[in-house]
Each structure stands twice: as C-alpha cells, then as structure tokens.
Amino acid sequence: MGETVKMQRDNFTLFLVFLSVVISAILFLPVINLLATTSIGQYISAFLDEEVRLAIFLSLFTATLTTILAIVLGVPLAYILARKDFPFKETIDSLVDLPILIPHTVAGIALLTLFGPRAIIGSALRNFGLIFTSTIYGIVLAQFFVSAPLLIKTTKEILLKIDERVIKVARTLGASPRDVFFDIELPLSAKGILTGAILCWARAISEFGAVIILAYYPHTAPVLIYVRFETWGLSASKPISALLLIVTLSIFILLKYIEKKSD
C-alpha cells in the first residue's frame, strides 16, 4: 500500500515537472533563441546606429520618469485604498486594474480622446504648452497609464500586511497620521514599493500599443523595432530587439540585486 502511494506521488511529481518544463520552454526559449542567434556584428551594428541608441535611451528615460510619477501619485492612492473606508472604494479599487486588463491599443485611443489636441483636456493644456501627441509628455502619459497600476497594487498589498497593532500603539502614544505614515508605514513598506517600482519601470519600457497611438514620435525602442520590422523586415528589427533585451535585462537584474540587498 505504501509503495503504491509513493508511486502515485512520484507520478504526480513527474507530471508537474513535465508541465513546468513545457511552460519554461514557451517562456524562456524565444528569449534565449533571440539572444543566441544574434551575431556580435549585429549587436555592434545596432549599437552604432544613432537612431537605435536614442530610442533605447528615450525608453529608459521616459520609463524612469514614469516610475517616479507613479511613486509620487500611486503610493498615496495605495495608502488610501489600504487604510481608509469611503463610498465606492471597491469600485475604485477594481478600476485601478482596468488599464492592465484592456488592450493597450484601446488604452491609446482612450488617452487620445481625452488628451489629444482637439479633446477637452488636451486642448486646454495645449494653451499652457503641454502637448501629448508626438511628445515625451505623451510617451510618459501612455506608459504611466498602463504601468502605474502595478505599483499601486503592490504597494497596497504590502501596506495591508503591516501589523495594525504597531500603528495603533503609535497613535496611542500621540503620533499623528502623518508621523505614522512617514516614520512607520513608509519604512516598513519600502521594499514592497521598490518591488512595485521595478515592475512599473519594466512595464513602462515595454509599452508599445498606447505609445504608438498617442506619441508615435519620437520613437521609443519598441516603436522603432516595429517601424524597422514593417519597413525592412525581421533582419533589421531583430538586432535592435536583442540589444534592447540585453540592456533592460541587465538593469532589471541590477535593480533586483539592490532590492535583495535591501532586505
């Protein structure tokens, strides 16, 4: 009987391993193949292309601005959702997920209808010199729309894990809500915020659909890859893709290392 149970467990484990191998192959092999089949000469050629360098820099720069903006605006919202009760709280909490769920071309259209040059908000802001179509402002706005929810959700979940007894003790001792937030909750949730920021940054760099509709030019790296692919095919777009992957992966690993060191 014991041998039968053990055999069933072993078979189940093998089945799980098989499924894990299948999904690992689907997730990792395309990336490995892209990097491995791109020659050194192609990497060098892509790097020496000024348009490619500018596009990659623009993606990194705007993604960083987007992440900073997401922290400044997203952490307060995450705190409100985690700590306060108010009408329609569940609705707002659900709506935060909406930019992640909808197709990103739809996100671009939605942003364009509100922030475009002929839209109500877009035309009003245009009077102050703030234009979102084909500008860096538009790139950041599109990236923010699709990536900020990742930071908000991550921050909210980490805030909910903080022991409320610590907060109550601090309030009992006379600490104001502001002091509790900056002296207790923010330090305790710093690692979670960093994790959310990394996810937000990575998602912002990869954004294509919303960016190409709202701010086609100047080209970010994903948009340039698409343009090169449509114009000259796979051979022209593949080296840029591989170079962008190496750059972003290197920075991502560095950020994860910093996150791990912060434990």
Backbone as numpy.savetxt, mean C-alpha at the origin, in Angstrom:
# Nx Ny Nz CAx CAy CAz Cx Cy Cz
-4.85 -49.38 15.47 -5.67 -48.17 15.47 -4.81 -46.91 15.47
-3.78 -46.93 16.35 -2.88 -45.79 16.43 -2.13 -45.56 15.14
-1.71 -46.65 14.47 -1.00 -46.53 13.20 -1.90 -45.94 12.13
-3.19 -46.33 12.17 -4.15 -45.82 11.18 -4.34 -44.31 11.34
-4.49 -43.86 12.61 -4.65 -42.43 12.87 -3.42 -41.67 12.44
-2.24 -42.24 12.74 -0.99 -41.58 12.36 -0.87 -41.47 10.84
-1.27 -42.53 10.14 -1.20 -42.52 8.67 -2.15 -41.47 8.09
-3.35 -41.37 8.71 -4.31 -40.37 8.24 -3.77 -38.96 8.44
-3.11 -38.73 9.59 -2.51 -37.43 9.85 -1.40 -37.14 8.85
-0.58 -38.14 8.56 0.52 -37.96 7.60 -0.02 -37.65 6.21
-1.09 -38.35 5.82 -1.69 -38.10 4.51 -2.27 -36.70 4.43
-2.90 -36.29 5.54 -3.47 -34.93 5.58 -2.36 -33.89 5.50
-1.26 -34.13 6.20 -0.12 -33.21 6.15 0.45 -33.13 4.75
0.57 -34.27 4.09 1.08 -34.30 2.71 0.15 -33.53 1.77
-1.15 -33.66 2.01 -2.12 -32.94 1.20 -1.96 -31.43 1.37
-1.77 -31.00 2.62 -1.57 -29.58 2.90 -0.27 -29.08 2.27
0.77 -29.90 2.35 2.06 -29.55 1.75 1.91 -29.40 0.24
1.16 -30.32 -0.38 0.94 -30.26 -1.82 0.25 -28.96 -2.22
-0.81 -28.61 -1.48 -1.52 -27.36 -1.77 -0.63 -26.15 -1.56
0.22 -26.22 -0.53 1.15 -25.12 -0.25 2.16 -24.96 -1.37
2.63 -26.08 -1.90 3.59 -26.04 -3.01 2.94 -25.43 -4.25
1.69 -25.80 -4.50 0.98 -25.28 -5.67 0.84 -23.76 -5.59
0.35 -23.27 -4.43 0.15 -21.82 -4.31 1.48 -21.07 -4.29
2.51 -21.70 -3.71 3.83 -21.07 -3.70 4.37 -20.93 -5.12
4.14 -21.96 -5.93 4.59 -21.91 -7.32 3.89 -20.79 -8.09
2.58 -20.66 -7.85 1.80 -19.62 -8.54 2.26 -18.23 -8.11
2.55 -18.07 -6.82 2.90 -16.75 -6.29 4.35 -16.36 -6.57
5.26 -17.31 -6.49 6.69 -16.98 -6.51 7.37 -17.21 -7.86
6.96 -18.24 -8.59 7.66 -18.57 -9.84 7.63 -17.44 -10.87
6.50 -16.75 -11.07 6.53 -15.65 -12.05 7.55 -14.57 -11.70
7.67 -14.25 -10.42 8.63 -13.23 -9.99 10.05 -13.73 -10.19
10.32 -14.96 -9.76 11.65 -15.54 -9.92 12.03 -15.63 -11.39
11.06 -16.05 -12.22 11.33 -16.18 -13.64 11.63 -14.83 -14.28
10.89 -13.79 -13.87 11.12 -12.44 -14.41 12.54 -11.98 -14.10
12.96 -12.16 -12.85 14.30 -11.72 -12.46 15.39 -12.56 -13.13
15.16 -13.86 -13.21 16.20 -14.77 -13.71 16.38 -14.68 -15.22
15.31 -14.38 -15.94 15.40 -14.37 -17.40 15.73 -12.99 -17.96
15.93 -12.03 -17.08 16.38 -10.70 -17.52 17.90 -10.65 -17.41
18.56 -10.39 -18.51 20.02 -10.42 -18.54 20.61 -9.19 -17.86
21.88 -9.29 -17.49 22.59 -8.16 -16.89 22.58 -6.96 -17.83
22.76 -7.24 -19.11 22.74 -6.16 -20.10 21.42 -5.43 -20.14
20.33 -6.19 -19.98 19.01 -5.57 -19.98 18.79 -4.71 -18.73
19.29 -5.20 -17.60 19.21 -4.41 -16.37 19.96 -3.09 -16.54
21.18 -3.18 -17.09 22.00 -1.99 -17.27 21.34 -1.02 -18.25
20.80 -1.58 -19.34 20.14 -0.74 -20.33 18.94 -0.01 -19.74
18.17 -0.71 -18.91 17.00 -0.08 -18.27 17.45 1.00 -17.30
18.50 0.72 -16.56 19.00 1.68 -15.58 19.55 2.93 -16.25
20.18 2.78 -17.40 20.75 3.92 -18.10 19.71 4.75 -18.84
18.50 4.23 -18.95 17.41 4.96 -19.60 16.90 6.03 -18.63
17.08 7.29 -18.98 16.72 8.38 -18.08 15.22 8.38 -17.77
14.41 8.08 -18.76 12.96 8.06 -18.53 12.59 6.99 -17.51
13.27 5.86 -17.55 13.02 4.78 -16.59 13.42 5.21 -15.19
14.60 5.81 -15.07 15.07 6.26 -13.75 14.12 7.28 -13.15
13.66 8.23 -13.97 12.75 9.25 -13.48 11.41 8.64 -13.05
10.93 7.66 -13.82 9.65 7.03 -13.49 9.75 6.26 -12.18
10.85 5.53 -11.99 11.03 4.78 -10.75 11.18 5.74 -9.58
11.97 6.80 -9.76 12.11 7.80 -8.69 10.76 8.43 -8.36
9.98 8.75 -9.39 8.67 9.36 -9.16 7.76 8.43 -8.37
7.81 7.14 -8.68 7.00 6.17 -7.95 7.41 6.11 -6.49
8.71 6.06 -6.24 9.21 6.01 -4.86 8.88 7.29 -4.12
9.06 8.42 -4.78 8.82 9.72 -4.14 7.35 9.91 -3.80
6.47 9.68 -4.77 5.04 9.88 -4.53 4.50 8.86 -3.53
5.01 7.63 -3.57 4.56 6.63 -2.59 4.95 7.03 -1.18
6.12 7.64 -1.04 6.57 8.12 0.28 5.68 9.27 0.75
5.38 10.22 -0.14 4.47 11.31 0.21 3.09 10.76 0.58
2.64 9.79 -0.18 1.34 9.17 0.08 1.31 8.52 1.46
2.39 7.82 1.81 2.45 7.14 3.11 2.46 8.15 4.26
3.21 9.23 4.10 3.23 10.27 5.14 1.83 10.86 5.32
1.17 11.15 4.20 -0.18 11.69 4.25 -1.15 10.69 4.90
-0.96 9.42 4.58 -1.83 8.38 5.16 -1.64 8.28 6.67
-0.41 8.45 7.14 -0.15 8.41 8.58 -0.80 9.61 9.26
-0.61 10.80 8.69 -1.14 12.03 9.29 -2.67 12.00 9.36
-3.31 11.53 8.29 -4.77 11.54 8.24 -5.40 10.22 8.68
-4.68 9.13 8.46 -5.26 7.81 8.72 -5.22 7.37 10.17
-4.14 7.72 10.89 -4.03 7.32 12.30 -5.14 7.93 13.14
-5.46 9.23 13.00 -6.59 9.78 13.75 -7.92 9.05 13.47
-8.17 8.71 12.19 -9.40 8.00 11.86 -9.39 6.61 12.49
-8.25 5.94 12.44 -8.15 4.61 13.05 -8.40 4.69 14.55
-7.89 5.74 15.17 -8.10 5.93 16.62 -9.57 6.15 16.93
-10.24 6.98 16.15 -11.66 7.25 16.35 -12.47 5.96 16.20
-12.15 5.18 15.16 -12.89 3.93 14.92 -12.63 2.90 16.01
-11.45 2.93 16.60 -11.10 1.95 17.63 -11.61 2.34 19.01
-11.69 3.64 19.30 -11.95 4.09 20.67 -13.31 4.74 20.90
-13.93 5.28 19.86 -15.14 6.06 20.06 -16.36 5.35 19.48
-17.50 5.63 20.08 -18.78 5.17 19.56 -19.56 6.37 19.05
-20.10 6.25 17.85 -20.84 7.35 17.24 -21.78 6.78 16.18
-22.77 7.54 15.77 -23.71 7.05 14.76 -23.00 6.69 13.45
-23.45 5.60 12.86 -22.95 5.14 11.56 -21.47 4.72 11.61
-21.01 4.37 12.80 -19.61 3.95 12.94 -19.32 2.72 12.08
-20.21 1.72 12.14 -20.00 0.49 11.37 -20.01 0.77 9.87
-20.86 1.70 9.46 -20.92 2.05 8.04 -19.62 2.67 7.58
-19.12 3.62 8.36 -17.85 4.28 8.01 -16.71 3.27 8.02
-16.72 2.38 9.01 -15.69 1.36 9.09 -15.70 0.47 7.85
-16.89 0.15 7.38 -17.01 -0.68 6.17 -16.59 0.09 4.92
-16.92 1.38 4.88 -16.58 2.19 3.71 -15.08 2.37 3.55
-14.33 2.28 4.66 -12.87 2.38 4.57 -12.32 1.27 3.68
-13.01 0.13 3.67 -12.55 -1.00 2.85 -12.89 -0.83 1.37
-13.80 0.08 1.06 -14.31 0.19 -0.30 -13.23 0.43 -1.35
-12.27 1.35 -1.14 -11.24 1.54 -2.16 -10.41 0.28 -2.45
-10.33 -0.62 -1.48 -9.59 -1.86 -1.70 -10.41 -2.83 -2.53
-11.74 -2.77 -2.37 -12.61 -3.76 -3.00 -12.96 -3.43 -4.44
-13.12 -2.14 -4.76 -13.56 -1.78 -6.10 -12.40 -1.86 -7.09
-12.70 -2.15 -8.37 -11.64 -2.12 -9.38 -10.96 -0.75 -9.40
-9.66 -0.73 -9.58 -8.95 0.53 -9.43 -9.13 1.46 -10.62
-9.56 0.93 -11.75 -9.96 1.82 -12.83 -11.23 2.57 -12.44
-12.12 1.89 -11.72 -13.32 2.54 -11.21 -12.93 3.62 -10.20
-11.93 3.32 -9.37 -11.43 4.31 -8.42 -10.94 5.55 -9.16
-10.21 5.34 -10.25 -9.71 6.47 -11.03 -10.83 7.31 -11.61
-11.86 6.64 -12.13 -13.01 7.36 -12.67 -13.72 8.15 -11.58
-13.89 7.52 -10.41 -14.54 8.19 -9.28 -13.76 9.43 -8.86
-12.44 9.32 -8.79 -11.61 10.47 -8.43 -11.68 11.56 -9.48
-11.70 11.15 -10.74 -11.73 12.12 -11.83 -13.04 12.90 -11.84
-14.15 12.23 -11.50 -15.45 12.91 -11.50 -15.57 13.90 -10.34
-14.69 13.78 -9.35 -14.74 14.69 -8.20 -13.61 15.72 -8.23
-12.43 15.28 -8.70 -11.26 16.16 -8.66 -10.78 16.58 -10.05
-11.52 16.20 -11.07 -11.16 16.61 -12.43 -11.31 18.11 -12.61
-10.77 18.65 -13.70 -10.78 20.11 -13.90 -12.18 20.70 -14.04
-13.17 19.88 -14.42 -14.53 20.39 -14.59 -15.45 19.95 -13.45
-14.90 19.20 -12.50 -15.70 18.75 -11.36 -15.80 19.85 -10.32
-16.73 19.68 -9.39 -17.00 20.74 -8.40 -15.76 21.04 -7.57
-15.22 20.01 -6.93 -14.05 20.23 -6.08 -12.82 20.55 -6.92
-12.65 19.82 -8.01 -11.48 20.03 -8.86 -11.40 21.43 -9.41
-12.52 21.96 -9.88 -12.52 23.31 -10.44 -12.29 24.37 -9.36
-12.81 24.10 -8.16 -12.61 25.05 -7.05 -11.15 25.09 -6.63
-10.54 23.90 -6.50 -9.13 23.84 -6.10 -8.21 24.36 -7.20
-8.67 24.28 -8.44 -7.87 24.77 -9.56 -7.61 26.27 -9.42
-8.55 26.97 -8.83 -8.38 28.42 -8.62 -7.24 28.73 -7.66
-6.89 27.75 -6.84 -5.78 27.91 -5.91 -4.49 27.27 -6.44
-4.52 26.87 -7.70 -3.34 26.28 -8.31 -3.15 24.81 -8.03
-4.17 24.16 -7.47 -4.07 22.74 -7.14 -4.79 21.94 -8.21
-4.01 21.35 -9.11 -4.56 20.59 -10.24 -4.18 19.12 -10.08
-5.15 18.24 -10.28 -4.91 16.82 -10.03 -4.73 16.01 -11.31
-5.17 16.50 -12.43 -5.02 15.74 -13.67 -3.62 15.97 -14.25
-2.92 14.86 -14.46 -1.58 14.88 -15.04 -0.61 15.73 -14.22
-0.65 15.55 -12.90 0.30 16.21 -12.00 0.69 15.24 -10.90
1.73 15.59 -10.15 2.14 14.78 -9.01 1.04 14.74 -7.96
0.30 15.85 -7.83 -0.82 15.87 -6.87 -1.82 14.75 -7.19
-2.10 14.58 -8.47 -3.04 13.55 -8.88 -2.51 12.15 -8.61
-1.20 11.96 -8.82 -0.59 10.66 -8.54 -0.73 10.32 -7.07
-0.38 11.29 -6.21 -0.47 11.06 -4.76 -1.91 10.81 -4.35
-2.85 11.57 -4.90 -4.26 11.37 -4.56 -4.73 9.97 -4.95
-4.37 9.53 -6.15 -4.78 8.19 -6.60 -4.14 7.10 -5.73
-2.86 7.26 -5.44 -2.18 6.28 -4.59 -2.77 6.27 -3.19
-3.06 7.45 -2.67 -3.63 7.56 -1.32 -4.98 6.86 -1.24
-5.81 7.06 -2.24 -7.15 6.50 -2.24 -7.14 4.98 -2.11
-6.21 4.33 -2.79 -6.21 2.86 -2.79 -5.34 2.25 -1.71
-4.41 3.02 -1.13 -3.47 2.43 -0.18 -3.70 2.83 1.27
-4.26 4.02 1.52 -4.48 4.48 2.89 -5.33 3.51 3.73
-6.36 2.86 3.13 -7.14 1.92 3.94 -6.31 0.81 4.59
-5.23 0.41 3.97 -4.37 -0.62 4.56 -3.76 -0.14 5.87
-3.31 1.11 5.88 -2.74 1.67 7.11 -3.82 1.88 8.16
-4.97 2.38 7.75 -6.05 2.63 8.70 -6.49 1.35 9.39
-6.69 0.30 8.62 -7.16 -0.97 9.18 -6.11 -1.59 10.09
-4.86 -1.56 9.67 -3.79 -2.14 10.48 -3.65 -1.38 11.80
-3.70 -0.05 11.74 -3.58 0.76 12.95 -4.77 0.53 13.88
-5.95 0.44 13.33 -7.14 0.21 14.14 -7.03 -1.12 14.90
-6.61 -2.16 14.20 -6.51 -3.47 14.83 -5.48 -3.48 15.95
-4.37 -2.80 15.76 -3.33 -2.79 16.80 -3.78 -1.96 17.99
-4.56 -0.90 17.76 -5.09 -0.10 18.87 -6.09 -0.91 19.70
-6.86 -1.73 19.03 -7.85 -2.55 19.73 -7.20 -3.61 20.62
-5.95 -3.94 20.32 -5.24 -4.96 21.10 -4.59 -4.40 22.36
-4.54 -3.08 22.47 -3.96 -2.47 23.67 -4.88 -2.72 24.86
-4.30 -3.15 25.97 -5.07 -3.44 27.18 -5.74 -2.15 27.68
-7.06 -2.14 27.68 -7.78 -0.93 28.09 -7.57 -0.59 29.56
-7.14 -1.58 30.34 -6.88 -1.30 31.76 -5.75 -0.30 31.92
-4.77 -0.36 31.03 -3.66 0.60 31.07 -4.18 2.01 30.84
-5.10 2.13 29.89 -5.67 3.43 29.57 -6.50 3.96 30.73
-7.30 3.08 31.32 -8.15 3.49 32.45 -7.32 3.93 33.64
-6.22 3.23 33.92 -5.34 3.61 35.02 -4.75 5.00 34.77
-4.30 5.22 33.53 -3.72 6.53 33.19 -4.74 7.64 33.34
-5.98 7.39 32.91 -7.03 8.40 33.04 -7.36 8.65 34.51
-7.34 7.56 35.30 -7.62 7.69 36.74 -6.57 8.56 37.42
-5.32 8.45 36.93 -4.23 9.22 37.52 -4.20 10.67 37.02
-5.16 11.02 36.20 -5.28 12.41 35.77 -4.77 12.72 34.38
-4.37 11.72 33.63 -3.89 11.97 32.26 -5.06 12.35 31.35
-4.84 13.32 30.51 -5.87 13.75 29.56 -5.92 12.79 28.38
-7.00 12.78 27.60 -7.04 11.92 26.41 -5.85 12.16 25.47
-5.45 13.42 25.37 -4.29 13.73 24.52 -3.03 13.08 25.06
-2.81 13.18 26.39 -1.62 12.58 27.00 -1.63 11.06 26.86
-2.80 10.47 27.05 -2.92 9.01 26.92 -2.57 8.58 25.50
-3.06 9.35 24.53 -2.82 8.98 23.13 -1.33 9.08 22.78
-0.71 10.22 23.11 0.68 10.43 22.69 1.69 9.70 23.57
1.38 9.52 24.85 2.35 8.92 25.77 2.18 7.41 25.93
0.99 6.90 25.66 0.74 5.47 25.89 0.34 4.75 24.60
-0.78 5.17 24.01 -1.32 4.43 22.88 -0.45 4.51 21.63
0.06 5.70 21.35 0.89 5.84 20.15 2.18 5.04 20.25
2.92 5.10 21.38 4.13 4.25 21.48 3.82 2.76 21.42
2.73 2.34 22.06 2.38 0.92 22.07 1.94 0.42 20.69
1.40 1.33 19.88 0.92 0.93 18.56 1.91 1.28 17.45
3.10 1.77 17.81 4.06 2.24 16.81 4.45 1.14 15.81
4.66 -0.06 16.32 5.06 -1.16 15.43 3.95 -1.49 14.44
2.70 -1.49 14.93 1.57 -1.74 14.03 1.42 -0.65 12.99
1.65 0.59 13.40 1.57 1.71 12.45 2.67 1.57 11.40
3.86 1.17 11.84 4.96 0.95 10.90 4.63 -0.14 9.90
4.03 -1.22 10.38 3.61 -2.31 9.48 2.59 -1.80 8.46
1.60 -1.04 8.95 0.62 -0.47 8.04 1.23 0.49 7.05
2.22 1.26 7.50 2.90 2.21 6.61 3.66 1.49 5.51
4.30 0.38 5.86 5.03 -0.41 4.85 4.07 -0.96 3.80
2.95 -1.49 4.26 1.95 -2.02 3.33 1.39 -0.90 2.45
1.13 0.24 3.06 0.62 1.39 2.32 1.62 1.84 1.26
2.88 1.93 1.64 3.93 2.36 0.72 4.07 1.39 -0.46
4.08 0.10 -0.14 4.22 -0.91 -1.20 3.03 -0.87 -2.15
1.84 -0.71 -1.59 0.64 -0.66 -2.43 0.63 0.59 -3.29
1.09 1.70 -2.74 1.11 2.95 -3.48 2.04 2.86 -4.69
3.20 2.26 -4.50 4.16 2.13 -5.60 3.56 1.32 -6.76
2.80 0.30 -6.41 2.30 -0.62 -7.44 1.03 -0.12 -8.13
0.45 0.98 -7.64 -0.84 1.41 -8.19 -0.72 1.82 -9.66
-1.66 1.34 -10.45 -1.66 1.61 -11.88 -3.01 2.16 -12.36
-4.10 1.43 -12.06 -5.40 1.75 -12.63 -5.88 3.16 -12.32
-5.87 3.53 -11.05 -6.36 4.86 -10.67 -5.42 5.95 -11.16
-4.11 5.67 -11.13 -3.12 6.67 -11.53 -3.22 6.98 -13.02
-3.34 5.96 -13.85 -3.32 6.19 -15.29 -4.54 6.98 -15.76
-5.64 6.87 -15.02 -6.84 7.62 -15.39 -6.78 9.05 -14.89
-6.35 9.23 -13.65 -6.34 10.57 -13.07 -5.09 11.36 -13.46
-3.94 10.69 -13.48 -2.67 11.40 -13.72 -1.77 10.57 -14.64
-2.15 10.48 -15.89 -1.39 9.67 -16.85 0.05 10.15 -16.98
0.24 11.43 -16.90 1.59 12.00 -17.02 1.81 13.00 -15.89
3.00 13.07 -15.30 4.22 12.32 -15.62 4.09 10.84 -15.27
4.77 10.01 -16.04 4.63 8.57 -15.89 5.27 8.06 -14.59
4.49 7.34 -13.82 5.10 6.53 -12.75 5.63 5.26 -13.40
6.38 4.48 -12.65 6.98 3.27 -13.22 5.92 2.29 -13.76
4.84 1.98 -13.01 3.84 1.07 -13.56 3.21 1.59 -14.85
2.97 2.89 -14.93 2.38 3.46 -16.15 3.38 3.38 -17.30
4.65 3.69 -17.03 5.67 3.62 -18.08 5.81 2.19 -18.60
5.77 1.22 -17.70 5.85 -0.18 -18.11 4.71 -0.51 -19.07
3.52 -0.03 -18.74 2.35 -0.28 -19.60 2.54 0.40 -20.96
3.02 1.64 -20.94 3.21 2.38 -22.19 4.24 1.68 -23.08
5.35 1.25 -22.48 6.38 0.55 -23.25 5.84 -0.78 -23.79
5.05 -1.47 -22.99 4.49 -2.75 -23.43 3.54 -2.54 -24.60
2.68 -1.53 -24.50 1.73 -1.25 -25.58 2.43 -0.76 -26.84
3.55 -0.06 -26.67 4.25 0.53 -27.82 5.22 -0.43 -28.48
6.06 -1.09 -27.66 7.12 -1.93 -28.21 7.08 -3.40 -27.75
6.13 -3.74 -26.91 5.96 -5.14 -26.56 6.72 -5.58 -25.31
6.75 -6.89 -25.11 7.31 -7.47 -23.90 8.80 -7.19 -23.74
9.53 -7.25 -24.83 10.98 -7.07 -24.74 11.37 -5.70 -24.20
10.53 -4.69 -24.44 10.83 -3.33 -23.97 10.36 -3.11 -22.54
9.31 -3.78 -22.15 8.73 -3.55 -20.81 9.31 -4.48 -19.75
9.80 -5.64 -20.15 10.29 -6.63 -19.19 11.48 -6.14 -18.36
12.53 -5.55 -18.94 13.67 -5.08 -18.13 13.27 -4.01 -17.11
12.34 -3.13 -17.48 11.89 -2.10 -16.54 11.16 -2.76 -15.38
10.34 -3.75 -15.70 9.60 -4.47 -14.66 10.56 -5.14 -13.68
11.58 -5.79 -14.22 12.55 -6.48 -13.37 13.33 -5.49 -12.51
13.73 -4.36 -13.10 14.48 -3.35 -12.35 13.62 -2.75 -11.24
12.37 -2.42 -11.56 11.46 -1.89 -10.55 11.26 -2.90 -9.43
11.15 -4.15 -9.79 10.96 -5.20 -8.79 12.15 -5.29 -7.84
13.35 -5.22 -8.38 14.55 -5.28 -7.55 14.63 -4.07 -6.61
14.37 -2.89 -7.14 14.44 -1.67 -6.32 13.43 -1.71 -5.19
12.17 -1.99 -5.53 11.12 -1.99 -4.51 11.30 -3.14 -3.52
11.73 -4.29 -4.01 11.93 -5.44 -3.13 13.07 -5.16 -2.15
14.12 -4.52 -2.61 15.25 -4.18 -1.74 14.82 -3.22 -0.64
14.06 -2.19 -1.01 13.58 -1.23 -0.01 12.60 -1.89 0.95
11.75 -2.75 0.41 10.77 -3.45 1.25 11.47 -4.34 2.28
12.49 -5.06 1.86 13.25 -5.91 2.78 13.92 -5.05 3.85
14.48 -3.91 3.45 15.10 -3.01 4.41 14.09 -2.50 5.43
12.91 -2.13 4.97 11.87 -1.64 5.87 11.41 -2.74 6.83
11.29 -3.96 6.33 10.90 -5.08 7.19 11.98 -5.37 8.23
13.25 -5.18 7.83 14.35 -5.36 8.77 14.28 -4.32 9.90
13.99 -3.07 9.50 13.84 -2.01 10.49 12.66 -2.31 11.40
11.59 -2.79 10.82 10.41 -3.17 11.61 10.75 -4.26 12.62
11.51 -5.24 12.18 11.89 -6.34 13.07 12.81 -5.83 14.19
13.71 -4.91 13.86 14.63 -4.36 14.85 13.90 -3.51 15.90
12.72 -3.02 15.54 11.97 -2.17 16.46 11.24 -2.98 17.54
11.28 -4.32 17.45 10.63 -5.15 18.46 11.28 -4.99 19.82
